[in-house]
Amino acid sequence: MLKVCPKCGKKMIKRYEDYILPTNPPQYPWYWWCGCGHTERGEIDEVRNIEQIYRLLWREVNKEGRL
């Protein structure tokens, strides 16, 4: 996922905030950052435990029409 800075035209990077939301699973807010000083609001990443990852993989491979 890339975003171009509207101020200088360079590529921005994803930076995490200095806090974590105490949900279950924990949520990690982030924002877009550019070396020229421009920032933009991002989204929230959710970290999954290994059991949740396996369940998602299982659902994906068992979609109708897939072998």
mmCIF file of the N, C-alpha and C atoms, coordinates in Angstrom:
data_MODEL
# 
_entry.id   MODEL 
# 
loop_
_atom_site.group_PDB 
_atom_site.id 
_atom_site.type_symbol 
_atom_site.label_atom_id 
_atom_site.label_alt_id 
_atom_site.label_comp_id 
_atom_site.label_asym_id 
_atom_site.label_entity_id 
_atom_site.label_seq_id 
_atom_site.pdbx_PDB_ins_code 
_atom_site.Cartn_x 
_atom_site.Cartn_y 
_atom_site.Cartn_z 
_atom_site.occupancy 
_atom_site.B_iso_or_equiv 
_atom_site.pdbx_formal_charge 
_atom_site.auth_seq_id 
_atom_site.auth_comp_id 
_atom_site.auth_asym_id 
_atom_site.auth_atom_id 
_atom_site.pdbx_PDB_model_num 
ATOM 1   N N  . MET A 1 1  ? 0.846   -1.161  0.000  1.00 0.00 ? 1  MET A N  1 
ATOM 2   C CA . MET A 1 1  ? 0.000   0.000   0.000  1.00 0.00 ? 1  MET A CA 1 
ATOM 3   C C  . MET A 1 1  ? 0.902   1.238   0.000  1.00 0.00 ? 1  MET A C  1 
ATOM 4   N N  . LEU A 1 2  ? 0.765   2.046   -1.031 1.00 0.00 ? 2  LEU A N  1 
ATOM 5   C CA . LEU A 1 2  ? 1.558   3.261   -1.149 1.00 0.00 ? 2  LEU A CA 1 
ATOM 6   C C  . LEU A 1 2  ? 0.656   4.474   -1.264 1.00 0.00 ? 2  LEU A C  1 
ATOM 7   N N  . LYS A 1 3  ? 1.178   5.599   -0.820 1.00 0.00 ? 3  LYS A N  1 
ATOM 8   C CA . LYS A 1 3  ? 0.465   6.860   -0.949 1.00 0.00 ? 3  LYS A CA 1 
ATOM 9   C C  . LYS A 1 3  ? 1.490   7.917   -1.324 1.00 0.00 ? 3  LYS A C  1 
ATOM 10  N N  . VAL A 1 4  ? 1.137   8.770   -2.269 1.00 0.00 ? 4  VAL A N  1 
ATOM 11  C CA . VAL A 1 4  ? 2.025   9.840   -2.702 1.00 0.00 ? 4  VAL A CA 1 
ATOM 12  C C  . VAL A 1 4  ? 1.669   11.110  -1.934 1.00 0.00 ? 4  VAL A C  1 
ATOM 13  N N  . CYS A 1 5  ? 2.681   11.781  -1.447 1.00 0.00 ? 5  CYS A N  1 
ATOM 14  C CA . CYS A 1 5  ? 2.492   13.010  -0.676 1.00 0.00 ? 5  CYS A CA 1 
ATOM 15  C C  . CYS A 1 5  ? 1.964   14.120  -1.589 1.00 0.00 ? 5  CYS A C  1 
ATOM 16  N N  . PRO A 1 6  ? 0.850   14.752  -1.222 1.00 0.00 ? 6  PRO A N  1 
ATOM 17  C CA . PRO A 1 6  ? 0.320   15.825  -2.051 1.00 0.00 ? 6  PRO A CA 1 
ATOM 18  C C  . PRO A 1 6  ? 1.159   17.109  -1.961 1.00 0.00 ? 6  PRO A C  1 
ATOM 19  N N  . LYS A 1 7  ? 2.012   17.184  -0.961 1.00 0.00 ? 7  LYS A N  1 
ATOM 20  C CA . LYS A 1 7  ? 2.823   18.382  -0.761 1.00 0.00 ? 7  LYS A CA 1 
ATOM 21  C C  . LYS A 1 7  ? 4.106   18.362  -1.598 1.00 0.00 ? 7  LYS A C  1 
ATOM 22  N N  . CYS A 1 8  ? 4.836   17.223  -1.612 1.00 0.00 ? 8  CYS A N  1 
ATOM 23  C CA . CYS A 1 8  ? 6.131   17.169  -2.303 1.00 0.00 ? 8  CYS A CA 1 
ATOM 24  C C  . CYS A 1 8  ? 6.199   16.134  -3.422 1.00 0.00 ? 8  CYS A C  1 
ATOM 25  N N  . GLY A 1 9  ? 5.217   15.217  -3.504 1.00 0.00 ? 9  GLY A N  1 
ATOM 26  C CA . GLY A 1 9  ? 5.203   14.222  -4.564 1.00 0.00 ? 9  GLY A CA 1 
ATOM 27  C C  . GLY A 1 9  ? 6.002   12.952  -4.281 1.00 0.00 ? 9  GLY A C  1 
ATOM 28  N N  . LYS A 1 10 ? 6.629   12.868  -3.116 1.00 0.00 ? 10 LYS A N  1 
ATOM 29  C CA . LYS A 1 10 ? 7.393   11.667  -2.751 1.00 0.00 ? 10 LYS A CA 1 
ATOM 30  C C  . LYS A 1 10 ? 6.447   10.637  -2.128 1.00 0.00 ? 10 LYS A C  1 
ATOM 31  N N  . LYS A 1 11 ? 6.936   9.404   -1.970 1.00 0.00 ? 11 LYS A N  1 
ATOM 32  C CA . LYS A 1 11 ? 6.129   8.343   -1.365 1.00 0.00 ? 11 LYS A CA 1 
ATOM 33  C C  . LYS A 1 11 ? 6.095   8.509   0.151  1.00 0.00 ? 11 LYS A C  1 
ATOM 34  N N  . MET A 1 12 ? 4.912   8.323   0.726  1.00 0.00 ? 12 MET A N  1 
ATOM 35  C CA . MET A 1 12 ? 4.726   8.399   2.176  1.00 0.00 ? 12 MET A CA 1 
ATOM 36  C C  . MET A 1 12 ? 4.851   7.000   2.760  1.00 0.00 ? 12 MET A C  1 
ATOM 37  N N  . ILE A 1 13 ? 5.140   6.933   4.048  1.00 0.00 ? 13 ILE A N  1 
ATOM 38  C CA . ILE A 1 13 ? 5.215   5.642   4.730  1.00 0.00 ? 13 ILE A CA 1 
ATOM 39  C C  . ILE A 1 13 ? 4.186   5.589   5.843  1.00 0.00 ? 13 ILE A C  1 
ATOM 40  N N  . LYS A 1 14 ? 3.894   4.382   6.244  1.00 0.00 ? 14 LYS A N  1 
ATOM 41  C CA . LYS A 1 14 ? 2.945   4.107   7.320  1.00 0.00 ? 14 LYS A CA 1 
ATOM 42  C C  . LYS A 1 14 ? 3.706   4.130   8.640  1.00 0.00 ? 14 LYS A C  1 
ATOM 43  N N  . ARG A 1 15 ? 3.238   4.968   9.595  1.00 0.00 ? 15 ARG A N  1 
ATOM 44  C CA . ARG A 1 15 ? 3.864   5.026   10.920 1.00 0.00 ? 15 ARG A CA 1 
ATOM 45  C C  . ARG A 1 15 ? 2.805   4.766   11.980 1.00 0.00 ? 15 ARG A C  1 
ATOM 46  N N  . TYR A 1 16 ? 3.175   3.981   12.988 1.00 0.00 ? 16 TYR A N  1 
ATOM 47  C CA . TYR A 1 16 ? 2.241   3.668   14.052 1.00 0.00 ? 16 TYR A CA 1 
ATOM 48  C C  . TYR A 1 16 ? 2.251   4.752   15.116 1.00 0.00 ? 16 TYR A C  1 
ATOM 49  N N  . GLU A 1 17 ? 1.076   4.994   15.689 1.00 0.00 ? 17 GLU A N  1 
ATOM 50  C CA . GLU A 1 17 ? 0.957   5.931   16.805 1.00 0.00 ? 17 GLU A CA 1 
ATOM 51  C C  . GLU A 1 17 ? 1.717   5.370   18.005 1.00 0.00 ? 17 GLU A C  1 
ATOM 52  N N  . ASP A 1 18 ? 1.879   6.182   19.033 1.00 0.00 ? 18 ASP A N  1 
ATOM 53  C CA . ASP A 1 18 ? 2.614   5.768   20.234 1.00 0.00 ? 18 ASP A CA 1 
ATOM 54  C C  . ASP A 1 18 ? 1.722   5.092   21.271 1.00 0.00 ? 18 ASP A C  1 
ATOM 55  N N  . TYR A 1 19 ? 0.564   4.600   20.848 1.00 0.00 ? 19 TYR A N  1 
ATOM 56  C CA . TYR A 1 19 ? -0.342  3.936   21.785 1.00 0.00 ? 19 TYR A CA 1 
ATOM 57  C C  . TYR A 1 19 ? -1.044  2.777   21.085 1.00 0.00 ? 19 TYR A C  1 
ATOM 58  N N  . ILE A 1 20 ? -1.612  1.895   21.881 1.00 0.00 ? 20 ILE A N  1 
ATOM 59  C CA . ILE A 1 20 ? -2.366  0.743   21.399 1.00 0.00 ? 20 ILE A CA 1 
ATOM 60  C C  . ILE A 1 20 ? -3.751  0.809   22.028 1.00 0.00 ? 20 ILE A C  1 
ATOM 61  N N  . LEU A 1 21 ? -4.788  0.524   21.258 1.00 0.00 ? 21 LEU A N  1 
ATOM 62  C CA . LEU A 1 21 ? -6.144  0.490   21.801 1.00 0.00 ? 21 LEU A CA 1 
ATOM 63  C C  . LEU A 1 21 ? -6.339  -0.839  22.524 1.00 0.00 ? 21 LEU A C  1 
ATOM 64  N N  . PRO A 1 22 ? -6.767  -0.796  23.789 1.00 0.00 ? 22 PRO A N  1 
ATOM 65  C CA . PRO A 1 22 ? -6.883  -2.016  24.598 1.00 0.00 ? 22 PRO A CA 1 
ATOM 66  C C  . PRO A 1 22 ? -8.145  -2.822  24.298 1.00 0.00 ? 22 PRO A C  1 
ATOM 67  N N  . THR A 1 23 ? -8.265  -3.284  23.066 1.00 0.00 ? 23 THR A N  1 
ATOM 68  C CA . THR A 1 23 ? -9.400  -4.098  22.665 1.00 0.00 ? 23 THR A CA 1 
ATOM 69  C C  . THR A 1 23 ? -8.923  -5.548  22.566 1.00 0.00 ? 23 THR A C  1 
ATOM 70  N N  . ASN A 1 24 ? -9.830  -6.436  22.232 1.00 0.00 ? 24 ASN A N  1 
ATOM 71  C CA . ASN A 1 24 ? -9.451  -7.823  22.060 1.00 0.00 ? 24 ASN A CA 1 
ATOM 72  C C  . ASN A 1 24 ? -9.903  -8.287  20.681 1.00 0.00 ? 24 ASN A C  1 
ATOM 73  N N  . PRO A 1 25 ? -9.008  -8.438  19.711 1.00 0.00 ? 25 PRO A N  1 
ATOM 74  C CA . PRO A 1 25 ? -7.554  -8.278  19.811 1.00 0.00 ? 25 PRO A CA 1 
ATOM 75  C C  . PRO A 1 25 ? -7.163  -6.796  19.842 1.00 0.00 ? 25 PRO A C  1 
ATOM 76  N N  . PRO A 1 26 ? -5.928  -6.516  20.267 1.00 0.00 ? 26 PRO A N  1 
ATOM 77  C CA . PRO A 1 26 ? -5.458  -5.136  20.327 1.00 0.00 ? 26 PRO A CA 1 
ATOM 78  C C  . PRO A 1 26 ? -5.486  -4.476  18.942 1.00 0.00 ? 26 PRO A C  1 
ATOM 79  N N  . GLN A 1 27 ? -5.724  -3.166  18.930 1.00 0.00 ? 27 GLN A N  1 
ATOM 80  C CA . GLN A 1 27 ? -5.742  -2.412  17.679 1.00 0.00 ? 27 GLN A CA 1 
ATOM 81  C C  . GLN A 1 27 ? -4.628  -1.377  17.699 1.00 0.00 ? 27 GLN A C  1 
ATOM 82  N N  . TYR A 1 28 ? -3.986  -1.206  16.543 1.00 0.00 ? 28 TYR A N  1 
ATOM 83  C CA . TYR A 1 28 ? -2.834  -0.332  16.423 1.00 0.00 ? 28 TYR A CA 1 
ATOM 84  C C  . TYR A 1 28 ? -3.124  0.794   15.428 1.00 0.00 ? 28 TYR A C  1 
ATOM 85  N N  . PRO A 1 29 ? -3.444  2.009   15.901 1.00 0.00 ? 29 PRO A N  1 
ATOM 86  C CA . PRO A 1 29 ? -3.689  3.129   14.991 1.00 0.00 ? 29 PRO A CA 1 
ATOM 87  C C  . PRO A 1 29 ? -2.394  3.541   14.277 1.00 0.00 ? 29 PRO A C  1 
ATOM 88  N N  . TRP A 1 30 ? -2.518  3.983   13.033 1.00 0.00 ? 30 TRP A N  1 
ATOM 89  C CA . TRP A 1 30 ? -1.356  4.427   12.274 1.00 0.00 ? 30 TRP A CA 1 
ATOM 90  C C  . TRP A 1 30 ? -1.735  5.629   11.416 1.00 0.00 ? 30 TRP A C  1 
ATOM 91  N N  . TYR A 1 31 ? -0.713  6.289   10.867 1.00 0.00 ? 31 TYR A N  1 
ATOM 92  C CA . TYR A 1 31 ? -0.924  7.451   10.003 1.00 0.00 ? 31 TYR A CA 1 
ATOM 93  C C  . TYR A 1 31 ? 0.123   7.463   8.892  1.00 0.00 ? 31 TYR A C  1 
ATOM 94  N N  . TRP A 1 32 ? -0.170  8.222   7.828  1.00 0.00 ? 32 TRP A N  1 
ATOM 95  C CA . TRP A 1 32 ? 0.777   8.397   6.740  1.00 0.00 ? 32 TRP A CA 1 
ATOM 96  C C  . TRP A 1 32 ? 1.749   9.495   7.116  1.00 0.00 ? 32 TRP A C  1 
ATOM 97  N N  . TRP A 1 33 ? 3.040   9.281   6.843  1.00 0.00 ? 33 TRP A N  1 
ATOM 98  C CA . TRP A 1 33 ? 4.084   10.243  7.193  1.00 0.00 ? 33 TRP A CA 1 
ATOM 99  C C  . TRP A 1 33 ? 5.015   10.457  6.009  1.00 0.00 ? 33 TRP A C  1 
ATOM 100 N N  . CYS A 1 34 ? 5.435   11.711  5.784  1.00 0.00 ? 34 CYS A N  1 
ATOM 101 C CA . CYS A 1 34 ? 6.390   12.022  4.733  1.00 0.00 ? 34 CYS A CA 1 
ATOM 102 C C  . CYS A 1 34 ? 7.545   12.805  5.341  1.00 0.00 ? 34 CYS A C  1 
ATOM 103 N N  . GLY A 1 35 ? 8.725   12.638  4.784  1.00 0.00 ? 35 GLY A N  1 
ATOM 104 C CA . GLY A 1 35 ? 9.919   13.323  5.266  1.00 0.00 ? 35 GLY A CA 1 
ATOM 105 C C  . GLY A 1 35 ? 9.833   14.837  5.157  1.00 0.00 ? 35 GLY A C  1 
ATOM 106 N N  . CYS A 1 36 ? 8.936   15.354  4.312  1.00 0.00 ? 36 CYS A N  1 
ATOM 107 C CA . CYS A 1 36 ? 8.789   16.801  4.179  1.00 0.00 ? 36 CYS A CA 1 
ATOM 108 C C  . CYS A 1 36 ? 7.999   17.399  5.339  1.00 0.00 ? 36 CYS A C  1 
ATOM 109 N N  . GLY A 1 37 ? 7.451   16.521  6.186  1.00 0.00 ? 37 GLY A N  1 
ATOM 110 C CA . GLY A 1 37 ? 6.691   16.985  7.346  1.00 0.00 ? 37 GLY A CA 1 
ATOM 111 C C  . GLY A 1 37 ? 5.187   16.814  7.218  1.00 0.00 ? 37 GLY A C  1 
ATOM 112 N N  . HIS A 1 38 ? 4.716   16.463  6.040  1.00 0.00 ? 38 HIS A N  1 
ATOM 113 C CA . HIS A 1 38 ? 3.275   16.274  5.835  1.00 0.00 ? 38 HIS A CA 1 
ATOM 114 C C  . HIS A 1 38 ? 2.817   14.944  6.434  1.00 0.00 ? 38 HIS A C  1 
ATOM 115 N N  . THR A 1 39 ? 1.677   14.945  7.111  1.00 0.00 ? 39 THR A N  1 
ATOM 116 C CA . THR A 1 39 ? 1.070   13.719  7.645  1.00 0.00 ? 39 THR A CA 1 
ATOM 117 C C  . THR A 1 39 ? -0.402  13.682  7.267  1.00 0.00 ? 39 THR A C  1 
ATOM 118 N N  . GLU A 1 40 ? -0.947  12.482  7.205  1.00 0.00 ? 40 GLU A N  1 
ATOM 119 C CA . GLU A 1 40 ? -2.374  12.283  6.954  1.00 0.00 ? 40 GLU A CA 1 
ATOM 120 C C  . GLU A 1 40 ? -2.874  11.138  7.815  1.00 0.00 ? 40 GLU A C  1 
ATOM 121 N N  . ARG A 1 41 ? -4.114  11.235  8.202  1.00 0.00 ? 41 ARG A N  1 
ATOM 122 C CA . ARG A 1 41 ? -4.729  10.201  9.027  1.00 0.00 ? 41 ARG A CA 1 
ATOM 123 C C  . ARG A 1 41 ? -4.739  8.863   8.292  1.00 0.00 ? 41 ARG A C  1 
ATOM 124 N N  . GLY A 1 42 ? -4.463  7.810   9.019  1.00 0.00 ? 42 GLY A N  1 
ATOM 125 C CA . GLY A 1 42 ? -4.473  6.465   8.448  1.00 0.00 ? 42 GLY A CA 1 
ATOM 126 C C  . GLY A 1 42 ? -5.675  5.682   8.929  1.00 0.00 ? 42 GLY A C  1 
ATOM 127 N N  . GLU A 1 43 ? -5.438  4.454   9.300  1.00 0.00 ? 43 GLU A N  1 
ATOM 128 C CA . GLU A 1 43 ? -6.509  3.569   9.762  1.00 0.00 ? 43 GLU A CA 1 
ATOM 129 C C  . GLU A 1 43 ? -6.068  2.879   11.043 1.00 0.00 ? 43 GLU A C  1 
ATOM 130 N N  . ILE A 1 44 ? -6.612  1.692   11.265 1.00 0.00 ? 44 ILE A N  1 
ATOM 131 C CA . ILE A 1 44 ? -6.262  0.903   12.452 1.00 0.00 ? 44 ILE A CA 1 
ATOM 132 C C  . ILE A 1 44 ? -5.959  -0.520  12.004 1.00 0.00 ? 44 ILE A C  1 
ATOM 133 N N  . ASP A 1 45 ? -4.824  -1.058  12.434 1.00 0.00 ? 45 ASP A N  1 
ATOM 134 C CA . ASP A 1 45 ? -4.478  -2.452  12.166 1.00 0.00 ? 45 ASP A CA 1 
ATOM 135 C C  . ASP A 1 45 ? -4.861  -3.287  13.379 1.00 0.00 ? 45 ASP A C  1 
ATOM 136 N N  . GLU A 1 46 ? -5.309  -4.499  13.094 1.00 0.00 ? 46 GLU A N  1 
ATOM 137 C CA . GLU A 1 46 ? -5.681  -5.432  14.146 1.00 0.00 ? 46 GLU A CA 1 
ATOM 138 C C  . GLU A 1 46 ? -4.742  -6.627  14.071 1.00 0.00 ? 46 GLU A C  1 
ATOM 139 N N  . VAL A 1 47 ? -4.182  -7.003  15.181 1.00 0.00 ? 47 VAL A N  1 
ATOM 140 C CA . VAL A 1 47 ? -3.292  -8.159  15.208 1.00 0.00 ? 47 VAL A CA 1 
ATOM 141 C C  . VAL A 1 47 ? -4.122  -9.382  15.578 1.00 0.00 ? 47 VAL A C  1 
ATOM 142 N N  . ARG A 1 48 ? -3.947  -10.433 14.804 1.00 0.00 ? 48 ARG A N  1 
ATOM 143 C CA . ARG A 1 48 ? -4.688  -11.666 15.066 1.00 0.00 ? 48 ARG A CA 1 
ATOM 144 C C  . ARG A 1 48 ? -3.762  -12.699 15.675 1.00 0.00 ? 48 ARG A C  1 
ATOM 145 N N  . ASN A 1 49 ? -4.358  -13.541 16.519 1.00 0.00 ? 49 ASN A N  1 
ATOM 146 C CA . ASN A 1 49 ? -3.553  -14.629 17.060 1.00 0.00 ? 49 ASN A CA 1 
ATOM 147 C C  . ASN A 1 49 ? -3.496  -15.764 16.035 1.00 0.00 ? 49 ASN A C  1 
ATOM 148 N N  . ILE A 1 50 ? -2.659  -16.731 16.258 1.00 0.00 ? 50 ILE A N  1 
ATOM 149 C CA . ILE A 1 50 ? -2.420  -17.790 15.281 1.00 0.00 ? 50 ILE A CA 1 
ATOM 150 C C  . ILE A 1 50 ? -3.683  -18.601 14.991 1.00 0.00 ? 50 ILE A C  1 
ATOM 151 N N  . GLU A 1 51 ? -4.532  -18.807 15.973 1.00 0.00 ? 51 GLU A N  1 
ATOM 152 C CA . GLU A 1 51 ? -5.778  -19.555 15.753 1.00 0.00 ? 51 GLU A CA 1 
ATOM 153 C C  . GLU A 1 51 ? -6.699  -18.797 14.803 1.00 0.00 ? 51 GLU A C  1 
ATOM 154 N N  . GLN A 1 52 ? -6.786  -17.476 14.943 1.00 0.00 ? 52 GLN A N  1 
ATOM 155 C CA . GLN A 1 52 ? -7.605  -16.678 14.042 1.00 0.00 ? 52 GLN A CA 1 
ATOM 156 C C  . GLN A 1 52 ? -7.047  -16.705 12.621 1.00 0.00 ? 52 GLN A C  1 
ATOM 157 N N  . ILE A 1 53 ? -5.731  -16.685 12.487 1.00 0.00 ? 53 ILE A N  1 
ATOM 158 C CA . ILE A 1 53 ? -5.092  -16.739 11.169 1.00 0.00 ? 53 ILE A CA 1 
ATOM 159 C C  . ILE A 1 53 ? -5.399  -18.066 10.490 1.00 0.00 ? 53 ILE A C  1 
ATOM 160 N N  . TYR A 1 54 ? -5.294  -19.183 11.213 1.00 0.00 ? 54 TYR A N  1 
ATOM 161 C CA . TYR A 1 54 ? -5.596  -20.494 10.641 1.00 0.00 ? 54 TYR A CA 1 
ATOM 162 C C  . TYR A 1 54 ? -7.064  -20.601 10.237 1.00 0.00 ? 54 TYR A C  1 
ATOM 163 N N  . ARG A 1 55 ? -7.978  -20.058 11.038 1.00 0.00 ? 55 ARG A N  1 
ATOM 164 C CA . ARG A 1 55 ? -9.398  -20.118 10.710 1.00 0.00 ? 55 ARG A CA 1 
ATOM 165 C C  . ARG A 1 55 ? -9.682  -19.325 9.433  1.00 0.00 ? 55 ARG A C  1 
ATOM 166 N N  . LEU A 1 56 ? -9.065  -18.155 9.285  1.00 0.00 ? 56 LEU A N  1 
ATOM 167 C CA . LEU A 1 56 ? -9.239  -17.375 8.063  1.00 0.00 ? 56 LEU A CA 1 
ATOM 168 C C  . LEU A 1 56 ? -8.695  -18.127 6.852  1.00 0.00 ? 56 LEU A C  1 
ATOM 169 N N  . LEU A 1 57 ? -7.543  -18.754 6.994  1.00 0.00 ? 57 LEU A N  1 
ATOM 170 C CA . LEU A 1 57 ? -6.962  -19.542 5.911  1.00 0.00 ? 57 LEU A CA 1 
ATOM 171 C C  . LEU A 1 57 ? -7.876  -20.711 5.556  1.00 0.00 ? 57 LEU A C  1 
ATOM 172 N N  . TRP A 1 58 ? -8.403  -21.398 6.555  1.00 0.00 ? 58 TRP A N  1 
ATOM 173 C CA . TRP A 1 58 ? -9.300  -22.523 6.343  1.00 0.00 ? 58 TRP A CA 1 
ATOM 174 C C  . TRP A 1 58 ? -10.540 -22.076 5.566  1.00 0.00 ? 58 TRP A C  1 
ATOM 175 N N  . ARG A 1 59 ? -11.121 -20.939 5.969  1.00 0.00 ? 59 ARG A N  1 
ATOM 176 C CA . ARG A 1 59 ? -12.298 -20.426 5.261  1.00 0.00 ? 59 ARG A CA 1 
ATOM 177 C C  . ARG A 1 59 ? -11.964 -20.103 3.806  1.00 0.00 ? 59 ARG A C  1 
ATOM 178 N N  . GLU A 1 60 ? -10.800 -19.520 3.574  1.00 0.00 ? 60 GLU A N  1 
ATOM 179 C CA . GLU A 1 60 ? -10.389 -19.148 2.223  1.00 0.00 ? 60 GLU A CA 1 
ATOM 180 C C  . GLU A 1 60 ? -10.264 -20.385 1.324  1.00 0.00 ? 60 GLU A C  1 
ATOM 181 N N  . VAL A 1 61 ? -9.598  -21.424 1.790  1.00 0.00 ? 61 VAL A N  1 
ATOM 182 C CA . VAL A 1 61 ? -9.392  -22.601 0.951  1.00 0.00 ? 61 VAL A CA 1 
ATOM 183 C C  . VAL A 1 61 ? -10.661 -23.439 0.805  1.00 0.00 ? 61 VAL A C  1 
ATOM 184 N N  . ASN A 1 62 ? -11.670 -23.205 1.636  1.00 0.00 ? 62 ASN A N  1 
ATOM 185 C CA . ASN A 1 62 ? -12.905 -23.967 1.560  1.00 0.00 ? 62 ASN A CA 1 
ATOM 186 C C  . ASN A 1 62 ? -14.045 -23.200 0.903  1.00 0.00 ? 62 ASN A C  1 
ATOM 187 N N  . LYS A 1 63 ? -13.747 -22.110 0.227  1.00 0.00 ? 63 LYS A N  1 
ATOM 188 C CA . LYS A 1 63 ? -14.787 -21.401 -0.502 1.00 0.00 ? 63 LYS A CA 1 
ATOM 189 C C  . LYS A 1 63 ? -15.318 -22.298 -1.596 1.00 0.00 ? 63 LYS A C  1 
ATOM 190 N N  . GLU A 1 64 ? -16.609 -22.166 -1.875 1.00 0.00 ? 64 GLU A N  1 
ATOM 191 C CA . GLU A 1 64 ? -17.237 -23.020 -2.895 1.00 0.00 ? 64 GLU A CA 1 
ATOM 192 C C  . GLU A 1 64 ? -16.548 -22.840 -4.234 1.00 0.00 ? 64 GLU A C  1 
ATOM 193 N N  . GLY A 1 65 ? -16.317 -23.947 -4.911 1.00 0.00 ? 65 GLY A N  1 
ATOM 194 C CA . GLY A 1 65 ? -15.704 -23.925 -6.224 1.00 0.00 ? 65 GLY A CA 1 
ATOM 195 C C  . GLY A 1 65 ? -14.196 -24.045 -6.199 1.00 0.00 ? 65 GLY A C  1 
ATOM 196 N N  . ARG A 1 66 ? -13.590 -24.155 -5.039 1.00 0.00 ? 66 ARG A N  1 
ATOM 197 C CA . ARG A 1 66 ? -12.137 -24.296 -4.947 1.00 0.00 ? 66 ARG A CA 1 
ATOM 198 C C  . ARG A 1 66 ? -11.790 -25.725 -4.551 1.00 0.00 ? 66 ARG A C  1 
ATOM 199 N N  . LEU A 1 67 ? -10.701 -26.199 -5.061 1.00 0.00 ? 67 LEU A N  1 
ATOM 200 C CA . LEU A 1 67 ? -10.237 -27.552 -4.696 1.00 0.00 ? 67 LEU A CA 1 
ATOM 201 C C  . LEU A 1 67 ? -9.204  -27.480 -3.608 1.00 0.00 ? 67 LEU A C  1 
# 
